Amino acid sequence: MRTSIIGVIILTAIISTLCQGEADAAPRPNVDMIYIEAGPFIQGSNDGPLQELPRRKVYLDAFWIDRDEVSVADWNRFRTKTGHRASKYQNTPTLHRAELPIVGISWHDATAYCRWAGGRLPTEAEWEKSARGINGLRYPWGNLFDPARVTRGRNTPPPIGGRPGSESPWGARAMAGGVWEWTNDFWGEFYYREAPKRNPKGPPSGFLHTIKGGSYRNSPEMLRSATRFRLDAIIRWKIVGFRCARSIEP
């Protein structure tokens, strides 16, 4: 009888621990995410660098994406719950205030956060559709650069939320001129020329990953939604952050 009681106590403790872990890792409410409906959109450009060619129509299944970049406050909550390593700029006050996007994290760090939050990094195509809508806008807000819609010439990232009027057609914020953002895709210099036209997910392997969005330190040309750049997955740069996405379950 005593052995049975001890077994029940141990089993209860295990279940309690598992439930607590699930609670800690529960996805954030969808109110913080934007639903991107299934359908085609225009990806790439015909007037940018070769890696953006060709401008083409791509079909994506529906998905969710964060309205905003992951903040320092979000990151600190993740670290408290999981014990994950600190960002590279943990002790740099100008880069590590609660209201700023988290920077100084690698692709692996960003992937770990999204997994913990119940999601994943967006594919490059998902990120671009979220930024420019279905008609291939040059910038999230339209086809003409508007300096009033971005914050440039700063020494620190702009706070979460971006400038009013800078939202994408879907309502995603700071997708130009905030910080560069990691995507899940491996980098392919000429990937658009060979990529499938339905749910492209990047090359199957590599060590570089695509980043999107441009940062507060970049020129207007680099803030275009079609702009693509690459970074080694282990680099922790002070102008690179991320946001998470989530697939729609069947």
PAROPA-244879 format. One record per residue: x, y, z of N, C-alpha, C, CB in turn; residue in three letters. Coordinates in steps of 0.001 Angstrom, whole numbers, padded with zeros to 6 digits, always signed. Each point is the difference from the previous one (the first is absolute). Glycine has a CB too. Layout:
BEGIN
XYZXYZXYZXYZALA...
***
This chain:
BEGIN
+000833-001208+000000-000833+001208+000000+000863+001251+000000-001802-001241+001214MET+002848+001244-000364+000894+001165+000084+000664+000263-001351+000414-000480+002443ARG-000014-000598-003131+000625+000140-001322-000961+000637-000995+001426-002004+000471THR-002717+001621-000388-001002+000561-000912-000186+001484+000245-001151-002209-000090SER+001123+002588+001361-000174+001417+000350+001164+000824-000525-001291-000649+002053ILE+002508+000122-001855+001194+000707-000485-000057+000147-001520+001351-000899+001941ILE-001809-000172-002620-000110+000064-001454-000972+001070-000450+000545-002406-000100GLY-001674+002512+000795-000996+001023-000341+000573+001392+000208-001848-001569+000636VAL+002590+001759+000452+000603+001301+000296+000987+000385-001094-000282-000409+002467ILE+001123-000539-002869+000998+000273-001043-000686+000333-001316+001631-001541+001132ILE-002675+000741-001487-000722+000238-001247-000661+001374+000004-000392-002463-000229LEU-000178+002842+001363-000642+001318+000116+001015+001118-000202-001696-000967+001574THR+002891+000784-000986+001048+001014-000128+000446+000137-001451+000756-000488+002343ALA-000633-000654-003036+000421+000033-001406-001030+000723-000844+001249-002147+000306ILE-002540+001810-000108-001075+000642-000769-000027+001492+000271-001339-002116+000069ILE+001528+002484+001205+000008+001416+000365+001126+000747-000703-000992-000589+002215SER+002176-000040-002250+001153+000619-000659-000240+000167-001492+001498-001000+001725THR-002079-000054-002344-000284+000087-001429-001016+001080-000302+000519-002410-000220LEU-001540+002509+001031-001032+001026-000210+000577+001387+000157-001738-001578+000818CYS+002629+001739+000172+000629+001301+000190+000837+000365-001217+000029-000362+002482GLN+000698-000630-003030+000793+000254-001189-000867+000406-001166+001679-001621+000805GLY-002845+000949-000940-000907+000363-001081-000534+001403+000183-000616-002388-000268GLU+000331+002770+001527-000506+001345+000261+001050+001042-000334-001485-000903+001794ALA+002749+000594-001421+001080+000948-000280+000195+000174-001497+001111-000640+002145ASP-001346-000436-002898+000266+000038-001427-001243+000282-000835+001849-001578+000405ALA-002977+001911+000275-001246+000227-000722+000153+001123-001012-001284-000802+001986ALA+000752+000614-003196+000082+001062-001010-000646+001284+000498-000023-001732-001802PRO+000560+002841+001339-000612+001274+000339-001347+000113-000693+002264+001063+000299ARG-003188-000302+000247-001331+000108-000614+000083+000508-001432-000975+000419+002256PRO+000031-000839-003076-000014+000436-001391-000228+001494-000142-000832-002237-000616ASN+000389+002877+001684-000196+001449-000069+001315+000703-000311-001904-000171+001630VAL+003044-000441-001298+001308+000573-000271+000524-000398-001381+000460-000031+002451ASP-001244-000749-003159+000425-000484-001304-001025+000412-001057+001209-001951+001074MET-000780+001941-002313-000847+000387-001122-000242-001220-000866+000886+002368+000041ILE-002119-002537-000455-000348-001102-000888+000239+000427-001445-001714-000868+001653TYR+002537+000118-002354+000273+000262-001411-000722-001070-000808+002271+001074+000503ILE-003248-000657-001283-000848-000963-000698+000745-000705-001129-001976+001400+000575GLU+001507-002587-000901+000590-000771-001093-000223+000703-001330-000366-002121+001288ALA+001311+001922-002199-000148+000578-001320+001329+000459-000568-002293+000693+000612GLY+002274-000137-001815+001228+000444-000657+000432+001387+000439-000612-001405-001930PRO+001873+001702+001724+000529+001351+000179+001181+000160-000949-000754+000106+002445PHE+001202+001128-002595+001137+000289-000875+001274+000043+000826-001477+001295-001583ILE+002431-002140+001243+001283-000069+000705+001121+000422-000940-000861-001853+001490GLN+001916+002459-000910+001162+000377-000787-000198+001321-000731+000520-002408-000260GLY+000453+002744-000590-000071+001239-000770+000741-000178-001309-000157+001365+002108SER-000103-000470-003033+000711-000011-001279+000996+001143-000121-001984-001075-001021ASN+002070+001914+002041+000905+001152-000077+000995+000047+001154-001796+001235-001179ASP+001894-002326+001931+000954-000051+001103+001197-000867-000367-001870+000333+001637GLY+002665-000726-000644+001158-000871-000250-000431-001349-000582+001224+001127+001883PRO-000274-001852-002437-000294-001262-000678-000692-001007+000911+001968+000405-001453LEU-001637-000374+002752-000599-000996+000888-001498+000211+000221+002206-000192+001107GLN-002743+001331-001566-001431+000249+000132-000785-000412-001239+000544+001869+001526GLU+000148-002271-002565-000651-000352-001261-000432-001458-000019+001363+001736-001151LEU-002476-002058+000490-000904+000939-000664-001148+000403+000920+000595-001017-002209PRO-001290+002070+001857-001253+000347+000658-001015-001059-000439+000534+002538+000072ARG-001190-003181+000871-000836-001144-000356-001160-000155+000960+001985-001119-000983ARG-002979+000380+000552-001170-000255+000839+000218-001316+000747-001532+001265-001605LYS+001329-001235+002915+000208-001163+000864-001257-000218+000832+002510+000410+000088VAL-002896-001654+000066-001169-000341+000817+000467-000512+001365-001356-000557-002082TYR+000729+001073+003151+000287-000458+001352-001270-000455+000693+001945+001557+000115LEU-001833-002625+000654-001086-000368+000900-000140+001065+001074+000388-002457-000438ASP-001524+002477+001117-000235+000981+001060+000943-000244+001184-002415+000188-000716ALA+002736+000865+001449+000868-000103+001178-000238+001210+000906+001743-001300-001325PHE-001195+001226+002507+000014+001123+000923+001416+000554+000075-001924-000975+001329TRP+002047+002287-001092+001312+000600+000232-000125+001075+001064+000711-000485-002374ILE+000330+000681+003157-000026+001027+001044-000237+001378-000591+001542-001386+001383ASP-002370+002156-000729-000223+001375-000431+001276+000824+000137-002409-000186+000674ARG+003185-000106+000374+001211+000758+000295+001200-000919+000123-001373+001727+001157ASP+002536-001124-001189+001225-000732+000297-000017-000452+001461+001267+001327-001751GLU-000580-002401+002039+000126-000462+001382+000777+001045+000784-000074-002440-000709VAL-000454+002823+001852+000600+001073+000799+001000-000535+001013-002082+001323-000294SER+002838-000407+000862+000917-000357+001091-000795-000582+001165+001616+001822-000699VAL-002787-001251+000998-000834-000519+001082-000428-001442-000279-000808+002332+000474ALA+000400-002609-001729-000353-001371-000384+001190-000937+000202-001663+000891-001672ASP+002819-000442+001202+001208-000829+000085+000370-000286+001446+000801+000969-002157TRP-000909+000014+003021+000350-000194+001403-000948-000993+000668+000921+002331+000077ASN-002194-002306-000455-000951-000971+000537+000399-001406-000437-001842+001732-000027ARG+002201-001886-001230+000474-001282-000526+001217-000495+000775-000875+000620-002265PHE+001832+000255+002501+001214-000386+000722-000318-000407+001429+001329+001552-001433ARG-002232-000832+002065-000379-000325+001376-000614-001394+000083-000372+002437+000463THR-000437-002781-001439-000687-001292+000000+000907-001152-000409-002095+001205-000514LYS+003079-000937-000339+000767-001101-000601+001473-000033+000383-001577+000111-001862THR+002120+000998+002331+001425+000048+000288+000857+000141-001243-000453-001368+001985GLY-000163+001746-003111+000753+000186-001240+001043+001104+000185-001998-000761-001361HIS+003049+000705+000577+001076+000973+000140-000484+001423-000297+001641-001785-000629ARG-000929+002747+001153-000342+001406-000196+000340+000453-001413+000389+000421+002434ALA-000991+000687-002843+000388+000606-001265+001408+000575+000143-002423+000529-000570SER+003045-000278-000552+001359+000536+000009+000057+001371+000664+000486-001283-002086LYS-001618+002006+002051-000018+001372+000516-000823+000130+001280+000273+000812-002336TYR-000320-001898+003098-000720-000019+001266+000413+001157+000908-000181-002478-000199GLN+001444+002816+000187+000518+001038+000900+000255+001334-000697+001023-001810+001337ASN-001687+002006-002470+000101+001273-000717-001342+000719+000112+001741-000938-001616THR-001887+001879+002547-001304+000614+000272-000689+000603-001220+000852+000456+002246PRO-000098+000105-003180-000626+000638-001159-000634-001013-000949+001657+001841+000199THR-001273-003118-000084-000530-001032-000883-000879-001008+000719+002003+000292-001393LEU-002117-000177+002706-000689-001039+000756-001048+000584+000941+002049-001405-000151HIS-002843+002345-000346-001139+000507+000752-001238-000805-000356+001013+002307+000075ARG-001920-002456+000867-001153-000892-000163-000819+000288-001244-000067-000193+002444ALA-000032+001471-002837-000878+000380-001104+000657-000127-001368-001127+001533+001560GLU+002382-001940-001609+000723-000111-001274-000089-001421-000546+001568+001832+000722LEU-001377-002005-002033+000099-001366-000540+001287-000652+000490-001331+000662-002048PRO+001261-001947+002354+001190-000701+000446+000979-000119-001179-001344-001287+001751ILE+002607+001547-001492+001061-000147-000997+001160-000746+000650-000695+002142-001205VAL+001693-002474+000396+001143-000721+000545-000315-001451+000285+000793+002116+000969GLY-001663-002699-001791-000341-001416+000154+000223-000697-001347-001711+000517+001839ILE+002140-001757-001778+000288-000769-001211-001284-000588-000592+002291-000536+000897SER-002171-000044-002079-001123-000716-000598-000427-001141+000924+000803+000597-002333TRP+000147-001270+002949-000317-001103+000900-000759+000500+001226+002039-001226-000796HIS-001647+002385+001327-000714+000585+001135-001434+000337-000388+002158+000924+000893ASP-002318-000293-002053-001330+000391-000459-000887-001225-000209+000986+002035-001089ALA-000402-003092+000524-000752-001236-000211-000457-000591+001327+001306-000428-002094THR-000431+000453+003091-000348-000532+001318-001142+000793+000627+002365-000774+000297ALA-002324+002083-000434-001071+000830+000559-001331-000327-000661+001655+001822+000490TYR-001679-001859-001822-001256-000247-000698-000566-001370+000346+000766+001488-001850CYS+000093-002473+001975-000460-001336+000370-000627+000039+001386+001791-001055-001426ARG-001152+001746+002358-000533+000139+001352-001353+000723-000002+002350+000032+000886TRP-002499+000940-001767-001231+000793-000066-001095-000696-000799+001384+002054+000187ALA-001129-003271-000636-001015-000748-000720-000029+000266-001484-001290+000030+002047GLY+002371+000483-002595+000029+000326-001424+001316-000382-000636-001573+001856+000428GLY+001981-001026-001382+001232-000229-000761+000381+001308-000673-000557-002460-000387ARG+001738+002512-000170+000349+001162-000810-000789-000037-001308+002316+000079+001028LEU-002704+001073-001562-000692+000005-001292+000947-000379-001122-001565+001753+000845PRO+001023-002350-001893+000804-000178-001200+000232+001374-000620-000925-002346-000393THR+001888+002417-000517+000250+001266-000679-001243+000459-000757+002435-000590-000204GLU-003128-000339-000448-001204+000355-000756-001103+000492+000929+000608-001695-001745ALA-000790+001038+002884-001012+000448+000958+000320+001401+000506-000418-002380+000673GLU+001680+002610-000361+000388+001324+000483-000312+001051-001064+001818-001019+001436TRP-001460+000732-002684-000183+000995-001060-001477+000258-000281+002176-000715-000997GLU-002999-000322+001009-001435+000205-000197-000581+000832+001136-000152-002183-001237LYS+000604+001934+002443-000483+000770+001159+000377+001463-000102+000180-002043+001395SER+000954+002317-002033+000501+001373-000092-000628+000788-001132+002114-000799+000959ALA-002379+000158-002094-000383+000771-001192-001382-000303-000540+002364+000065-000533ARG-003135-000914+001233-001328-000327-000485+000050-000903-001212-000807+002158+000885GLY-000287-002178-001646-000089-000939-001116+000413+000616-001326-001813-001146+001216ILE+001931+002477-001262+000252+000670-001285+001441+000454-000188-002344+000733+000056ASN+003239-001174+000813+001418+000287-000198+000384+001444+000266+000003-001797-001651GLY-000528+002403+002722+000384+001365+000337+001503+000089+000220-002255+000392+001028LEU+002824+000725-001367+001442+000190+000143+000394+000110+001467+000059+001139-002227ARG-000865-000416+002984+000176+000148+001454-001282-000475+000672+001614+001971-000272TYR-001596-002239+001561-001227-000474+000649-001196+000942-000179+001453-001140+001648PRO-001209+002454-001695-001085+000975-000087-000366+000400-001426+000737+000821+002193TRP+000069-001158-003183-000279+000404-001376+001231-000095-000865-001774+001504+000826GLY+001725-000867-001990+001100-000113-000962+000994+001140+000049-001541-001232-001419ASN+001270+002264+002188+000902+001137+000111+000583+000065+001403-001311+001245-001746LEU+002607-000968+001822+000623+000129+001317-000516+001249+000704+002054-001199-000829PHE-002376+001065+002104-000491+001112+000813+000821+000052+001283-002349-000204-000968ASP+003241+001187+001111+000867+000050+001181-000765+000152+001309+001739+000982-001445PRO-002976-000515+001376-000790+000166+001221-000456-001338+000580-000753+002213-000861ALA+000849-003267+000061-000503-001306+000439+001081-000911+000587-001737+000214-001744ARG+002982+000232+001732+001086-000792+000578+000884+000896+000860-000046-001583-001972VAL+000764+000967+002865+000942+000716+000856+001400-000357-000440-001617+000017+001945THR+002359+000965-002459+001355-000248-000469+000966+000962+000664-000886-000836-002189ARG+002182+000500+002132+001013+000873+000564+000107-000063+001506-000376+001447-001908GLY-000137-002533+002488+000067-000181+001450+001228-000822+000374-002508+000139+000150ARG+002803-000154+001142+001050-000878+000522-000583-001242+000644+001447+001986+000362ASN-002756-002015-000214-000677-001141+000608-001227-000350-000836+000826+000655+002312THR-001310-001900-002222-001214-000362-000746-001194+000809+000482+000901-002311-000343PRO-001863+002581-000538-001230+000656+000432-000825-000946+000852+000008+001426-002061PRO-000807-000914+002977-000833-000865+000855-000954-000864-000815+000157+001709+001803PRO-000628-002771-001180-000966-000898-000610-001218+000795-000481+000793-001897+001479ILE-001279+001576-002648-001190+000652-000533+000263+000840-001226-000877+000007+002269GLY+002091+000556-002382+000335+000799-001163-000762+001309-000059+000505-002090-001180GLY-000305+002829+000094-000668+001277-000200-001461-000204-000438+002221+001040-000606ARG-003139-000174+001049-001382-000079-000486-000039+000131-001519-000833+000966+002173PRO+000007-001782-002800-000113+000041-001446+000981-000884-000728-000814+002260+000265GLY+001666-002953+000483+001002-000862-000641-000455-001450-000096+001766+001519+000859SER-002995-001799-000446-000493-001374+000015-000133-000567-001411-001211+000500+002126GLU+001362-001805-002219-000200-000682-001276-001497-000102-000280+002158-001311+000289SER-002553+000882-001493-001431-000165-000289-000717-000942+000961+000542+000436-002361PRO+000204-001337+002988-000595-000943+000954-000013+000553+001421+000771-001874-001448TRP-000022+002949+001685+000077+000561+001342+001275-000334+000742-002425-000129+000052GLY+003385-000547-000697+001294-000281+000638+000794+001299+000110+000012-002373-000916ALA+000685+002548+002029+000682+001256+000267+001517-000156-000025-001956+000707+001363ARG+002625+000415-001693+001470+000078+000010+000649-001057-000887-000131+000909+002306ALA-000461-001156-003463+000604-000954-000924+000966+000681-000966-002047-001411+000187MET+002297+002682+000049+001042+000738-000716+000564+001025+000964-001119-000339-002271ALA+002428+000312+002462+000641+001022+000816-000011-000243+001488-000620+001515-001744GLY+000165-002690+002159+000142-000361+001413+001368-000645+000164-002523-000324+000314GLY+002539-000997-000311+001257-000750-000065-000147-001064-001079+000509+000416+002468VAL+000615-000864-003026-000050-001159-000880-000620-001165+000775+002047+000796-001308TRP-002711-001701+000602-000665-001110+000681+000401-001337-000617-001925+001509+000561GLU+002244-002442+000328+000299-001360-000446-001226-000632-000641+001715-000229+001814TRP-001510-000544-002874-001028-000907-000503+000514-001421+000159-000875+001729-001655THR+000001-002679+001440+000405-001397+000181+000872-000510-001147-002100-000371+001281ASN+002002+000993-002444+000613-000548-001215+001523+000048-000010-002036+000691-001178ASP+002636-001757+000665+001396+000087-000412+000085+000968-001178+000489-002381+000797PHE+000658+003023-000931+000204+000975-001059+000298-000691-001323+000835+001646+001688TRP-001493-001162-002748+000306-000425-001360+000132+001232-000873-001222-002189+000319GLY+002407+002444-000846+000268+001224-000757-001006+000187-001142+002433-000215+000582GLU-002707-000860-001296-000928+000073-001134-001182-000942+000211+001908+000595-001529PHE-002325-000719+002753-001055-000951+000357-001308+000296-000719+001078-000283+002217TYR-001402+001553-002427-001286+000339-000611-000135-000565-001415-000044+002075+001382TYR+001153-002329-002051-000045-000513-001371-000414-001468-000061+001767+001641-000598ARG-001595-002339+001704-000269-001441+000009-001006-000416+001060+002285-000339-000848GLU-002714+001271+001685-000880-000327+001125-001389-000401-000481+001284+001589+001440ALA-001931-002479-000700-001387-000337-000354-000900+001221+000154+000378-002383+000724PRO-001453+002403-001464-000919+001136+000043-001108-000192+001032+000498+000415-002402LYS-000387-001471+003183-000951-000235+001080+000771-000326+001270-001760-000821-001630ARG+001591+001639+002650+000621-000199+001309+001510-000257-000057-002178-000890+000750ASN+002954+001758-001393+001461-000191-000005+000576+000131+001405+000098+000887-002342PRO+000865-001713+002666+000573-000025+001343+001508+000180-000005-001856-001473+000690LYS+002411+001917-001805+001430+000218-000082+000750-001254-000393-000233+001764+001699GLY+001533-001631-001991+000826-001160-000346+000000-001029+001129+001439+001469-001441PRO-001152-002728+001137-000058-001050+001015+001127+000038+001019-001122-001355-001682PRO+002215+002050+001384+001120+000013+000932+000830+001258-000202+000043-002514+000026SER+000905+002736+000900+000885+001148-000060+000453+000391+001394-001140+000784-002081GLY+001874+000298+002185+000363+000510+001328-000363+001473+000143+001862-001668+000113PHE-002204+002315-001233-000509+001363+000043-001521-000044+000001+002052+000879-001196LEU-002669+000116+001849-001453+000119+000000-000405+001371-000506-000167-001618+001913HIS-001008+001676-002526-000503+001254-000551-000515+000907+001111-000595-001177-002136THR+000937+002454+002051-000575+001007+000882-000726+001025-000858+001822-000347+001742ILE-002849+000960-001169-000869+000900-000754-000287+001268+000812-001035-001979-001187LYS+000633+003029+000462-000569+001170+000653+000846+001248+000056-001192-001599+001275GLY+002508+001454-001336+000830+001183+000172-000073+000517+001433-000353+000575-002411GLY+001249+000318+002779+000014+000505+001368-000035+001518+000016+001267-002024+000730SER-001348+002550+000473-000022+001453+000212+001291+000662-000470-001521-000348+001945TYR+002532-000428-002276+001275+000550-000446+000182-000089-001515+000952-000630+002205ARG-001955+000107-002914+000148-000235-001435-000651+001082-000855+000064-002418+000500ASN+000360+002471-001764-000550+000944-000967-001388-000454-000440+002325+000595-000780SER-003119+000319+000200-001343-000376-000477+000009-001191-000950-000655+002367+000259PRO+001668-002491-001088+000064-001108-000949+000042-001344+000718+001178+001491-001622GLU-000523-001533+002772+000105-001241+000764-001259-000304+000801+002442+000374+000128MET-003362+000581-000049-001231-000200+000767-001138-000543-000847+000713+001838+001484LEU-000461-002068-002775-001028-000576-000842-000367-001413+000480+000837+001381-001942ARG-002095-001739+001789-000448-001308+000485+000619-001162-000760-002116+001072+000671SER+002563-000819-001908+000620-001067-000791+001469-000204+000343-001604+000510-001818ALA+002203+000409+002560+001426-000093+000318+000310-001290+000741+000133+002492+000094THR+000938-003154-000517+000442-001239+000634+001461+000162+000397-001653-001390-001347ARG+001984+000880+002515+001385-000025+000422+000223-001290+000761+000137+002532+000103PHE+001114-002853+000184+000306-001283+000632+000951+000201+001166-000345-001180-002185ARG+000283+000228+003112+000828+000075+001200+000257-001413+000500-000936+002280+000605LEU+002149-002492-000124+000335-001283+000614-000894-000220+001222+002402+000169-000823ASP-002894-001377+000993-000965-000316+001059+000525+000245+001401-000948-001669-001516ALA+002274+001725+001690+000551+000180+001350+000267+001469+000343+001020-002261-000204ILE-001149+003150-000783+000304+001413+000229-001061+000635+000889+001159+000123-002226ILE-000705+000710+003153-000924+000741+000871+000262+001488-000219-000079-001887+001746ARG-000680+002466-002650+000223+001360-000478-000932+000960+000732+000716-000871-002264TRP-000261+002089+002478-000815+000945+000779-001098+000670-000800+001974+000384+001389LYS-002099-000718-002668-001115+000530-000786-000868-001131-000565+001397+002014-000579ILE-001329-003194+001190-000806-001137-000456-000833-000558+001152+001738-000548-001744VAL-003033+000453+001504-000933-000613+000943-000868-001010-000733-000009+002083+001425GLY-001256-002203-001021-000872-000983-000646-001435+000167+000474+001923-001598-000190PHE-002823+000942-000511-001376-000204+000459-000369-001443-000318-000637+002461-000362ARG-000403-002977+001000-000367-001407-000180-001218-000123-000909+000936-000542+002271CYS-001103-000639-002820-001162-000365-000791-000579-001296+000560+000948+001144-002067ALA-002116-001495+001559-000627-001253+000433-000828-000553-001154-000062+000772+002426ARG+000212-002038-002671-000778-000639-001066-001455-000147+000446+002057-001242-000818SER-002951+001155-000166-001401-000296+000271-000160-001513+000031-000783+002162-001103ILE+000325-002681+002212-000136-001456+000118-001093-000508-000938+000776+000105+002398GLU-000586-001292-003000-001028-000553-000892-001306-000220+000765+001788-001111-001396PRO
***
